[in-house]
Amino acid sequence: MRIARIIAPLAGILLAACGSADKKAAETPKDQLLNTLSAAVAKGDILYGHQDDLCYGHAWKVEDWEADSLTRSDVKAVTGKYPAILGLELGGIEMGDKASLDSVDFNLIRKAALTHAQRGGIVTMSWHPRNPLTGGDAWDVTSDQVVKSLLEGGELHDLFMNVWLVRMGDFLESLGDIPVIFRPWHENSGSWFWWGARLCTEQEYKDLFRTTWTYLVKDRGLTNLVWCYSPNSGISPDEYMSRYPGDDVVDLMGLDHYEFLAPDGAEASGQRFADELRRSLSILQALGIGHNKLICLSETGLESIPDLEWWTKVLYPAIADYPIAYALTWRNAHDQATHFYAPWEGFEGAADFKAFSELEDIKFLD
Ligand code: BMA
């Protein structure tokens, strides 16, 4: 039994704050999406999300994006339903590339977003941009000058403002009224991306986030973005807030938390994962109430899911009592046998995922 009754007042506040749903219709796509998420939280629902669903899955991918009606989904093949939240990845858009860093054509990404929205689903977008200073990828942490170089006064500021953000703005604008949970500069409490904790100062990180927000929202006038801030788990409330860019530019407080299987086996690893998740979600819940923001588990998962009852015995009990709007598991790579985070047809742990999808408070797309 979840705690919908306790958090319903919070959702009420949020509804009032983002467009007075009881007085007049929501005005912007962003308001509408926030209202939808608030309503789900008020009911005690948790929406399930899957990264890159519709674009590809375990050992298959969409070949012809124009002809394909995007009806295939690993999640649907197992549960009969599409995920409620579709995660999509924009890494490479800043370079003007035709396809993302995961080789998904940006036309397909746009079509997947529109198709999913037309089916009644919600879209979220992440961004793993390349390292503009070294020419490496998002994981290139060889320089701690990258964020600084993009900010005002930096050698790459012009590139950032007049090329990177323009390309991002063009793509997001091309989605029209489709609302998007936009989640740039994520997992910044770790130091595995060039915008991570040891790679820039707190102020530089905040400036990076705020510069991105100001360009897309103020300069471009985009009204379809719900802004999600999502550091990694394993942090204190102070650490969460130390790089928080501000209530005026964040709509959704998120958190990424994965399970990694340790040599002591699935049971011990699952226990540690669940304990840390509960600890992190308790912190997030308190911060969400304090800042009047919805909260979510923006990324989670166990690669290859060797624990065949992970969904109902590990993940669900860890999240069920928290007012998170959604929980999203990462992608099922089409070209790597073990890089998957959701079951696919024929996977031996599929039954447990189906059971998870049938839980009363876990919502897929009906
Ligand atoms: C990572 C992995 C990578 C991928 C990246 C961006 O976690 O899945 O293979 O390129 O996300 O989607």
Residues whose N, C-alpha, C, O or C-beta is under 5 A from the ligand:
A	BS01	BMA	E89 D102 H128
